[in-house]
Amino acid sequence: MSLTLDDFDYDLPEELIAQKPATPRDHSRLLIYNRSTQKITDDFFYNIGNYLPEATSLVVNNSKVEKCRLLFNEGKVEIFVTKAIDGKTVEAMVRPGKKFKTGKKIALTDQLSAETKEITEDGLRIIRLSHSLDDPAFGPFKHTPFPPYIERDESLADRYQTVYAKDQGSKAAPTAGLHFTPELLEKLKNQGIEKKEVTLHVGLGTFAPVKAEKIEDHIMHSEWFRITKKQATELNQAKSITAVGTTSVRVLESAPKEEGKFRACSGDTDIFITPGYKFKSVDHLITNFHLPKSTLLMLVSAFTSLEESRQIYQHAVEEKYRFYSFGDAMLIL
């Protein structure tokens, strides 16, 4: 079956796009969908332990969001670092583009400057900074890379990190994990549900729109991931796996196995999961509600079915769930 972009479209009232997270974290709402019974249940995230299978393992992405958005001149000049090439050289999106012409050096502050060395085919700049990116002089100008649909509010920076974030490198948060508190994780542990970690550094490609009309023509972005030897051992001991977020799914489904067992690995993955995909490693999924026509929605539609995902999203809109990064969550069993 050839699927088109319109198959993953839905109408979302703008007021359902969450601008701020629930407080406390675990007081977001939770939609539970059982694939066996096709039943939808509405609850709150702090009650997730009532629905998770006994002794399942929560596999989380421990990547930490970098403050990679540099704003100068009251936000009129922006360097969004997509990749650090070396201490002073970065690949970046810039604004306004006319200021960043090849060979041109611009003053960012009295102390800091940037010279554009190259413009890539896709419009990114290779920039040589006057100081190393980790120099304290850049500190006041570093901002959290909130998604474009969230109003910039640096007071929410800590809420755009999971409580278990440790391995810095993401340009966006693995948002399904934002609902967990240390207390909830401890409660689940006492219930026999253990947290196990992997790493995937979320790239800006996660927000890249799918432009190909036939989804099989879409070129998927790649992201770096890692499973350590210790983590592989822990995963192989899991009775079942509940992936926390689509990024964890991408790691688990990309990881090479030997005789059905995970092994330590690292590298880039450009796995593109769409309806018809056969999952090898993930039994259950915790995820947020995703943008129309996005690769994340396609992954969820593969985990359920296209028709089931439509029913879930229709229910979520009708019941006024909060959508996207700071929104509510669903558990798919």
Buried (B, 14 or more C-beta within 10 A) or exposed (E): EEBEBEBBEBEBEEEBBBBEBBEEBBEBBBBBBEEEEEEBBEBBBBEBEEBBEEEBBBBBBBBBBBBBBBBBEEEEBBBBBBBBEEEBBBBBBBBEEEEBEEEEEBEBBEEBBBBBEEBEEEEBBBBBBBBBBEBEBBEEBBBBBBBEBBEEEEEBEEBBBBBBBEBEBBBBBBBBBBBBBEEBBEBBEEEEBBBBBBBBBBBBBBBBEBEEEEBEEBEBBEBBBBBBEEBBBBBEEBEEBBBBBBBBBBBBBBBEBEEEEBBBBEEEBEBBBBBEBEBEBBBBBBBBBBBBBBBBBBBBBBBBBBEBBBBBBEBBBEEEBBBBBBBBBBBBB
